[in-house]
Amino acid sequence: MAHAPMTITTINPIQFGTDGWRGVIAADFTFDRVMSVAPIAAQVLSEVYGAETGSNTVIVGYDRRFLSEEFARSAAESIRKAGFDILFSESFAPTPAFSWAAKKLNALGAIVITASHNPGNYSGLKVKSAHGGSVPPEVTKRIEALLAKGEPLPSAQPGSFSTFDPWESYCEGLRSLVDTDAIKTAIEQGKVTVFADVMHGAAATGLARLLGVEIQEINSDRDPLFEGGAPEPLPKYLPKILKTIREFDGNSLAVGLVFDGDADRVGAVDAKGNFLSSQILIPILLGHLIQKGFTGEFVKTVSGSDLMPLVAKLYDLPVYETPIGYKYIADRMLETQVLLGGEESGGIGYGHHIPERDALLSALYVLETVVQTGTDLGELYRQLQEKTGFFAEYDRIDLPLASMEVRAKLLEQLQTQPPQAIAGKAVVSCQTDDGYKFRLEDQSWLLIRFSGTEPVLRLYCEAASLEQVHQTLNWAKDWAS
C-alpha cells in the first residue's frame, strides 16, 4: 500500500523573542527563511549603526547544533550579496565571543546561528549590535516590519568575504579581567579541581583555552541531539556532573561549572554536588566584584531572587529592575555604569566588559572567588543568607498550553479577575511590568508570564521552603488547567 508523501509545513511566523528568532529545523527554520532574514537584519544594522561605526562589515558566527555552520554560510552569502562585507567564523564559538568581536572590530554587528538552550530540533538566529550586545526591541521590530513587507532589498555590489578566529581576541579580553594565573596555579597545585559540563555546546575547550591548563570537561563532544534533552543549565539535564562531583573523593576543593548551548548562560555545582543557579551566583559575584574594585549599578530582572537586592544593600549598590530578557539589561548598560546585570535563567553580564551575558567570564569570576577565599560555593551562599537574614527556595516551570486561544483566555482572566489568594495565602500586591508578579502575605511571590510566540505559560516562585514553592506552582498549574 502506497503512503502519501510526508509534507512539512511552516507553522510559525518569523518573530524575535527575548533574544533572537528560533524555530524547529525544516519546519520553521529553513535555509530559505534564513537567507531572507539575514540580509534584512544586516540592512537594519547598517541603518542603526552605520553612521556611528563607519563600517560595512557584518560578523557571522555559529554554535555546534545540527547544520549550524551550513546555515551560517547561507546567511553570510545572502548578506554578502546584499552588499555587505562578511567576517566569517573559522569555528564554533560562544555567542559572547561574536558580540565581543562586533565591538572590538568596529563592525555593524553580528549574526549568530544558535538556538541557545532549546532542544536539538531547534535552530535560531541572534542579531548582535555594534556595541557588543543584543539589539534593542525596536531594532528587531524593524527587521520584522521589513520582512512583513516582502520587498526586495536595493541591488548592490556584492561585498567581500573573509574569515577570522573568534577565540583569540575574546580569550585575551577575558584574561585581562581575571587573575587566571592564580586559578591555574590552584589547579596545578591540587587545591581546586574544576569540572565543567559544556552540554555538547559552544563552551567546549573554553576554560582550557583561557586557563592554559586541562580541566575535567564533561559532555565535550558534539551531539546535536543533546542526549535527547536540552543544553540548559538545569538540574534535570545535569546528571553526569552532579554524580561526578558527589562521588569525587579528592583532597582538593571541587567546583562545578555548567554552560548552555551557546555559552551565554551559566550555572554552578558546589563541592557537595548541589546545583547553584544564577539566583545564587549573582549575590556571590556582587561581593567579589566589589572587592575587585568595580562599581556601578546592579541590574536585575523581575524574576530575580529577593536575596539579590538585600546583598546589593550590604554594599550600598543602587538596584534597577527590568523585564525579563537580557536586551533590557544591555540597554541599561548603555545608559549608565553597571556593575553587574543578571537574570534568573543564567545570564550574567558586566558593565566593564560588553553589554552581553557571558558565561565563560562568569565562570572565571566564580573560580577566582573560590580560589581567593578558599571557600566552597555552597558555604559562600550560606554566609550571605546569614548576613542578610534571608532564607528561601526557588523554582520555575514552563507549562505547555493547549493552544494560543487558551493562552488568550488565561491572559484575559488575569487582566479582569486576578486571584485574590494563591495557595491559601492572600495576595498583597501585583506587579505587571512583565507578566503578573503576585506578592503574597508571607512575602513569597509567584510570577506568571506567557511566551510571546508559543502557547507556553512560565511560572516562577520563591518561598521560604521548597515545599511551599511546589505548593504554589501546583496551584498555578491547577489554575491554568
Secondary structure, DSSP 4 states (H G I P E B T S, - for coil): -PPPPP-----S----BTTBEEEEBTTTB-HHHHHHHHHHHHHHHHHHHHHHH---EEEEEE-SSTTHHHHHHHHHHHHHHTT-EEEEESS---HHHHHHHHHHTT-SEEEEE--TTS-TTEEEEEEE-TTSSBPPHHHHHHHHHHHHHTPPPPP-----EEEE-TTHHHHHHHHTTS-HHHHHHHHHTTSEEEEEE-TTSTTTTHHHHHHSS--EEES-S--TTGGGS----SGGG-HHHHHHHHT---SSEEEEEEE-TTS--EEEE-TTS-EE-HHHHHHHHHHHHHHTT---EEEEETTS-THHHHHHHHTT--EEEE-SSHHHHHHHHHHS-EEEEE-TTS-EE-TTS-SSB-HHHHHHHHHHHHHHHT--HHHHHHHHHHHHT---EEEEEEEE-S-HHHHHHHHHHHHHS--SEETTEEEEEEE-SSSEEEEETTS-EEEEEE-SSSSEEEEEEEESSHHHHHHHHHHHHHHH-
